[in-house]
């Protein structure tokens, strides 16, 4: 029933005192699903979890292999989640929280692309997008969210000492994982109380020739789909949900600001107040990589996990 659980020590980044980062990683290998391909899942337990008896909030994060250990990360650098969580929890202003890192698979782009957004794309743009090599088929975001909410979450709540309600259940990711995070909350606002969308990949494509040569045509089509999708699928502000959006200014992140402005406008129309229910941050000079996300991770964690 533990799906091959194994424990590993966490490597400490040199800029965090070791006494703050006394923690455990538990790996459940090839976690099975009826909806998507099996994948590894890693659980990070903060110091104190084994000693106390109170239930913990849970943060579900996409691209799980990139979160904790640089040697497992796709590009050789991790988000350094243990260090960031230790700093945020040591402040005393955040809920005691464990982190569930959900590894991605070869179907990453399809699993993270919101079908609600794809469906609202102008026909030719949608067809061109789904034919690109990174996708190679229709979105699988709905089965991915079913996996998270109907299979993984019940296992986590049964196996670990958690507070299973929505105000104590969060979801976060970067790039395509940023899209998957607001989508998961939109699909299941009864499950997720807050979403962290880091360097959200609003343009959907990563092809330079599309971003450059078809700039305005592509941007207008996608921005309109973003507007209608968020307007029609996100819960209203009075539901008590929180959202974090951010972006840098370099590499892929240089394309994000106009789309984020559309998202911010929709959030405002739905009654979300910047700094209270939603936070949008621009990080000058930040790029589209794990190092940039690790550098600012404490900011979204502090906002999303804050005690009410």
C-alpha positions as CSV (number, residue, x, y, z in Angstrom):
1,X,0.0,0.0,0.0
2,X,3.0,2.3,0.3
3,X,3.9,2.0,-3.4
4,X,7.6,1.5,-2.7
5,X,8.1,4.3,-0.1
6,X,11.7,5.1,0.5
7,X,13.3,7.8,2.7
8,X,16.2,10.1,1.6
9,X,18.0,13.0,3.3
10,X,17.5,16.4,1.8
11,X,20.6,18.3,0.6
12,X,20.9,21.6,2.4
13,X,21.5,24.8,0.3
14,X,24.4,26.6,2.0
15,X,22.4,29.8,2.8
16,X,19.9,28.2,5.2
17,X,21.0,27.2,8.7
18,X,21.0,23.4,9.0
19,X,19.0,23.6,12.2
20,X,16.0,25.0,10.3
21,X,16.0,22.3,7.7
22,X,15.7,19.0,9.6
23,X,13.4,17.1,7.3
24,X,12.4,14.0,5.5
25,X,11.6,13.0,1.9
26,X,9.4,9.9,1.3
27,X,9.2,8.6,-2.2
28,X,6.2,6.6,-3.5
29,X,7.4,5.1,-6.7
30,X,5.2,4.5,-9.8
31,X,2.0,5.6,-8.0
32,X,-0.8,4.0,-10.0
33,X,-3.8,5.7,-11.6
34,X,-6.9,4.7,-13.6
35,X,-6.8,8.1,-15.3
36,X,-3.1,8.8,-16.2
37,X,0.2,7.0,-16.4
38,X,1.8,6.0,-13.1
39,X,4.5,8.4,-11.8
40,X,6.7,8.9,-8.8
41,X,5.3,11.0,-5.9
42,X,7.6,12.6,-3.2
43,X,6.4,13.8,0.2
44,X,8.4,16.4,2.1
45,X,7.7,16.4,5.8
46,X,8.8,19.4,7.8
47,X,10.8,19.2,11.0
48,X,8.4,18.6,13.9
49,X,5.9,16.5,12.0
50,X,7.0,13.3,13.7
51,X,6.8,14.9,17.1
52,X,3.6,16.7,17.2
53,X,0.1,15.4,16.7
54,X,-1.7,18.2,14.9
55,X,-2.9,17.9,11.3
56,X,-1.0,19.6,8.5
57,X,-2.0,21.5,5.5
58,X,-0.9,20.0,2.1
59,X,0.7,21.7,-0.8
60,X,0.5,19.8,-4.1
61,X,3.2,20.8,-6.6
62,X,3.6,19.8,-10.2
63,X,7.0,18.8,-11.9
64,X,7.8,17.0,-8.7
65,X,11.3,15.8,-9.8
66,X,12.5,19.4,-9.9
67,X,11.5,20.5,-6.4
68,X,13.7,18.9,-3.8
69,X,17.0,17.5,-5.1
70,X,19.2,19.0,-7.9
71,X,20.4,15.6,-9.0
72,X,16.9,14.5,-9.9
73,X,15.9,17.8,-11.6
74,X,15.5,17.9,-15.3
75,X,18.0,20.8,-15.8
76,X,20.3,20.1,-12.8
77,X,18.9,22.6,-10.5
78,X,15.9,22.3,-8.1
79,X,13.4,24.7,-6.6
80,X,15.1,24.2,-3.2
81,X,11.6,23.7,-1.7
82,X,12.9,22.4,1.7
83,X,14.9,25.5,2.3
84,X,12.1,27.9,1.3
85,X,9.5,26.0,3.4
86,X,11.8,26.0,6.4
87,X,12.2,29.8,6.1
88,X,8.5,30.4,5.7
89,X,7.5,28.0,8.5
90,X,10.2,29.5,10.9
91,X,8.5,32.9,10.5
92,X,5.5,31.5,12.4
93,X,3.0,33.2,10.0
94,X,2.4,30.2,7.8
95,X,0.3,27.1,8.4
96,X,2.2,23.9,9.2
97,X,2.3,22.3,5.7
98,X,3.7,19.2,4.0
99,X,4.5,19.2,0.3
100,X,3.5,16.6,-2.2
101,X,5.7,16.7,-5.3
102,X,4.0,15.0,-8.2
103,X,6.5,14.0,-10.9
104,X,5.7,14.8,-14.5
105,X,5.7,12.3,-17.4
106,X,6.2,12.4,-21.2
107,X,2.7,13.7,-21.4
108,X,3.5,16.8,-19.4
109,X,2.3,19.4,-21.9
110,X,-1.0,17.5,-22.5
111,X,-1.6,16.9,-18.8
112,X,-0.9,20.5,-17.8
113,X,-2.8,22.3,-20.7
114,X,-6.3,23.2,-19.4
115,X,-8.9,21.7,-21.7
116,X,-11.2,24.6,-20.8
117,X,-8.6,27.0,-22.3
118,X,-7.9,24.8,-25.4
119,X,-11.6,24.5,-26.1
120,X,-12.0,28.3,-26.2
121,X,-9.1,28.8,-28.7
122,X,-10.1,29.9,-32.2
123,X,-10.2,26.7,-34.3
124,X,-7.1,27.1,-36.5
125,X,-5.0,28.2,-33.5
126,X,-6.1,25.2,-31.4
127,X,-5.3,22.8,-34.2
128,X,-1.9,24.4,-34.8
129,X,-1.1,24.2,-31.0
130,X,-2.1,20.6,-30.5
131,X,-0.2,19.5,-33.6
132,X,3.1,21.0,-32.1
133,X,5.6,18.3,-31.0
134,X,5.3,19.2,-27.3
135,X,1.6,18.3,-27.3
136,X,1.0,15.8,-30.1
137,X,-2.6,15.4,-29.1
138,X,-5.6,16.7,-27.1
139,X,-5.3,17.9,-23.5
140,X,-5.3,15.4,-20.7
141,X,-5.8,18.0,-17.9
142,X,-9.1,16.6,-16.8
143,X,-7.9,13.1,-16.1
144,X,-4.8,14.6,-14.5
145,X,-6.9,16.6,-12.0
146,X,-9.0,13.5,-11.4
147,X,-5.8,11.6,-10.5
148,X,-4.8,14.4,-8.1
149,X,-8.2,14.7,-6.4
150,X,-9.7,11.2,-6.6
151,X,-6.7,9.0,-6.2
152,X,-3.6,10.8,-4.9
153,X,-5.3,13.1,-2.3
154,X,-7.3,10.3,-0.6
155,X,-4.0,8.3,-0.3
156,X,-2.2,11.3,1.2
157,X,-4.9,12.1,3.6
158,X,-5.1,8.4,4.7
159,X,-1.3,7.9,5.0
160,X,-0.3,11.3,6.5
161,X,-1.7,13.5,9.2
162,X,-3.5,16.1,7.2
163,X,-6.3,18.7,7.3
164,X,-8.2,17.5,4.2
165,X,-10.5,20.5,3.7
166,X,-10.1,23.1,0.9
167,X,-8.8,25.9,3.1
168,X,-5.8,23.6,4.0
169,X,-5.2,22.2,0.5
170,X,-3.0,24.1,-2.0
171,X,-1.7,23.6,-5.5
172,X,1.3,25.2,-7.2
173,X,3.4,24.9,-10.3
174,X,5.5,26.9,-12.8
175,X,5.3,27.4,-16.5
176,X,2.7,24.9,-17.9
177,X,2.4,23.9,-14.2
178,X,1.1,27.4,-13.5
179,X,-1.7,26.8,-16.0
180,X,-2.4,23.4,-14.4
181,X,-2.6,25.1,-10.9
182,X,-5.4,27.6,-11.6
183,X,-7.1,25.0,-13.7
184,X,-7.1,22.4,-10.9
185,X,-8.7,25.0,-8.6
186,X,-11.2,26.0,-11.2
187,X,-12.2,22.3,-11.8
188,X,-12.3,21.5,-8.1
189,X,-12.8,24.6,-5.9
190,X,-14.2,22.2,-3.3
191,X,-10.8,20.6,-3.0
192,X,-8.3,23.3,-3.5
193,X,-8.3,26.6,-1.5
194,X,-5.4,28.4,-3.2
195,X,-3.3,28.2,-6.3
196,X,0.2,29.4,-6.9
197,X,0.9,30.1,-10.6
198,X,4.6,30.8,-11.1
199,X,5.8,32.1,-14.5
200,X,2.5,31.0,-15.9
201,X,3.0,29.9,-19.5
202,X,0.1,31.8,-21.0
203,X,1.2,31.8,-24.6
204,X,0.9,28.0,-24.6
205,X,3.5,27.5,-27.3
206,X,7.3,27.4,-26.8
207,X,8.1,27.8,-30.5
208,X,10.1,31.0,-31.2
209,X,8.7,31.2,-34.7
210,X,5.2,31.3,-33.4
211,X,5.9,33.7,-30.6
212,X,7.8,36.0,-33.0
213,X,6.4,35.8,-36.5
214,X,2.7,35.3,-35.5
215,X,3.1,37.6,-32.5
216,X,-0.1,39.6,-32.5
217,X,-2.4,37.0,-34.2
218,X,-1.4,34.3,-31.8
219,X,-1.4,36.6,-28.8
220,X,-4.8,38.0,-29.5
221,X,-6.4,34.6,-30.0
222,X,-4.8,33.1,-26.8
223,X,-5.5,36.3,-24.7
224,X,-9.1,36.2,-25.7
225,X,-9.3,32.5,-24.7
226,X,-7.6,33.3,-21.4
227,X,-10.2,36.0,-20.7
228,X,-13.2,33.9,-21.4
229,X,-11.8,30.8,-19.7
230,X,-11.0,32.6,-16.4
231,X,-14.2,34.5,-16.5
232,X,-16.4,31.4,-17.0
233,X,-14.5,28.9,-14.9
234,X,-12.9,30.5,-11.9
235,X,-15.0,30.8,-8.7
236,X,-16.2,34.2,-7.6
237,X,-14.1,36.0,-4.9
238,X,-16.6,35.3,-2.1
239,X,-15.6,31.7,-2.2
240,X,-12.6,32.3,0.0
241,X,-10.0,31.2,-2.6
242,X,-6.5,32.8,-3.1
243,X,-4.4,33.0,-6.2
244,X,-0.7,33.9,-6.7
245,X,0.5,34.9,-10.2
246,X,4.1,36.0,-11.1
247,X,6.5,36.4,-14.0
248,X,10.0,37.4,-14.7
249,X,11.3,39.6,-17.6
250,X,13.8,37.3,-19.4
251,X,13.5,34.4,-21.8
252,X,10.0,32.9,-22.1
253,X,8.9,35.1,-19.2
254,X,9.4,38.2,-21.4
255,X,6.2,37.2,-23.2
256,X,3.9,36.9,-20.2
257,X,3.0,40.4,-19.1
258,X,0.2,41.2,-21.6
259,X,-1.5,37.9,-20.8
260,X,-1.2,38.4,-17.1
261,X,-2.8,41.9,-17.5
262,X,-5.8,40.1,-19.0
263,X,-5.9,37.6,-16.1
264,X,-5.6,40.5,-13.5
265,X,-8.5,42.3,-15.2
266,X,-10.7,39.2,-15.0
267,X,-9.7,38.6,-11.3
268,X,-10.7,42.2,-10.5
269,X,-14.0,41.9,-12.3
270,X,-14.7,38.7,-10.2
271,X,-14.1,40.7,-7.0
272,X,-10.6,39.5,-6.1
273,X,-8.6,42.3,-4.4
274,X,-4.9,42.5,-5.1
275,X,-2.8,41.8,-2.0
276,X,-5.7,40.1,-0.2
277,X,-7.3,37.4,-2.4
278,X,-4.9,37.6,-5.3
279,X,-1.3,38.7,-5.7
280,X,0.5,39.4,-9.0
281,X,4.2,40.1,-8.9
282,X,6.7,41.0,-11.6
283,X,10.3,40.0,-10.9
284,X,12.7,42.2,-12.9
285,X,15.6,40.2,-14.4
286,X,14.1,36.8,-13.5
287,X,14.2,34.1,-16.1
288,X,12.4,30.9,-16.9
289,X,14.2,28.4,-14.8
290,X,14.4,26.6,-11.4
291,X,17.0,29.0,-10.1
292,X,14.8,32.0,-10.6
293,X,11.8,30.2,-9.0
294,X,13.9,29.1,-6.1
295,X,15.1,32.7,-5.5
296,X,11.5,33.9,-5.0
297,X,9.7,30.8,-3.8
298,X,9.3,32.2,-0.2
299,X,7.0,35.0,-1.6
300,X,4.2,32.8,-3.0
301,X,4.5,30.3,-0.1
302,X,4.1,33.1,2.5
303,X,1.1,34.5,0.7
304,X,-0.7,31.2,0.0
305,X,0.1,29.4,3.3
306,X,-0.5,32.3,5.6
307,X,-2.6,31.7,8.7
308,X,-6.0,33.3,8.4
